[in-house]
Amino acid sequence: MRRTIAYLLVSCIAFSLAGCGNRNDNASDDPRTVEKIVEEIAVDYGTYGAEAEDRINTLLKKLSDIDKGTGTRWKEIMDLWRSGELGRPLHYDVLPDGLPDTDELCIVVLGFQLNPDGTMKEELVERLTAALNSAKKYPRAYVVCTGGGTASENESASEAGEMAKWLIGQGVEKNRVIVEDNSITTAQNAIFTYDILTSLYPSVKKLAIVSSDYHIATGELLFKAESILRANAPGNEKLEVISNAAWKAPSGSLSAMFQAGALIELFGDVETAFDIYYDNYDIHGLPPLH
């Protein structure tokens, strides 16, 4: 609980500094109206899927009536989420042929919770192995390791720090490895990685997501949504997700409702997102579907 409270406080500060908590400042005289519409759109789809299509479309129109830019961005995000194309095709163990072999490409490795002592779990090592294979295949690409401190008994350890040490130890050049070690959630992976790449690595235009297979679609959704939310106009996104490399996990899944929470977190409503993550969200607080 203390970690969660601390994270919420840090998140609010970080969102404010990065500008990520102000996505709806110009949307209306009552930004909370926009926030609630976005919440309802995401939760409706996370809960009911295609059955909520009509209500989602009505809400998207309402959002556009309040602020055209916000409505356009969320329609694009919802079209992406509803497309069935996220994470397809999956490329196991290594990135596919045909990607840019230049510093235009960045391989983004999503973290996984550390052991209490700060060492990496097998699943994270497996993700890193897919990243290493990909880094060898594309030797001019950058590699981002993303993930913060999740070791309950070792405050000095971070997912990204341990990941970076492993990759460098396996022969990846240190100047290719980028460490993002402040994020706790996949949504923050996207937010903070985007901050680093767009401010410090202007050559990077294309992203390839590396994770466990069940996590790829969520990673792609959030990184693409973050680009859409930050674009000054549709089609002007600075970073484009173009591929993936996955470890074939023996088990694991992420629900559409989890994805809904992550999208809500991207929009800046951290409290609601964590209610969803921890199954404390009451869908009965929203209007019934029928």
PELIN-V559478 format. One line per field, one symbol per residue. ss: DSSP state (a for helix, b for strand, c for the rest). psi: psi as a letter, one per 30 degrees, with the letter a starting at -180 (. if undefined). burial: 1 if it has 9 or more other C-alpha atoms within 8 Angstrom, else 0. A space follows every 10 residues. Layout:
BEGIN
ss = ???
psi = ???
burial = ???
END
This chain:
BEGIN
ss = caaaaaaaaa aaaaaaaaca aacccccccc aaaaaaaaaa aaaaaaaaaa aaaaaaaaaa aaaaaacaaa aaaaaaaaaa aacccccccc cbcccccccc ccccbbbbbb cccccccccc caaaaaaaaa aaaaaaaccc cbbbbbcccc ccccccccaa aaaaaaaaac cccaaabbbb cccccaaaaa aaaaaaaaaa cccccbbbbb bbaaaaaaaa aaaaaaaaaa cccccccccb bbbbbbbccc cccccaaaaa aaaaaaccca aaaaaaaccc ccaaaccccc
psi = eeeeeeeeee eeeeeeefgf ggfgegelfi ffeeeeeeee eeeeeeefbf fgeeeeeeee eeeeeejeee eeefeeeeee effgfkgklk jkfllllglk hlgfkkjjjk lkkllefflk leeeeeeeee eeeeeeeiff kljkkkkajg jfgjffklee eeeeeeeefg gkkeffkkkj gfkfleeeee eeeeeeefef iffkfkkkkk aleffeeeee eeeeeeeeff kflkfgkfkk kfalkkkjkf lklkleeeee eeeeeeffie eeefeeeghg kjffflkle.
burial = 0000001100 1100110001 1111001100 1001101111 1111110010 0110010011 1111011101 1111111001 1000011001 1111100000 1111111111 1111111101 1011111111 1111100101 1111111111 1101101111 1111001100 0100011111 1011011111 1111111100 0001111111 1111111111 1111111100 1001001011 1011111010 0001011111 1111111111 0111111000 0000000000
END
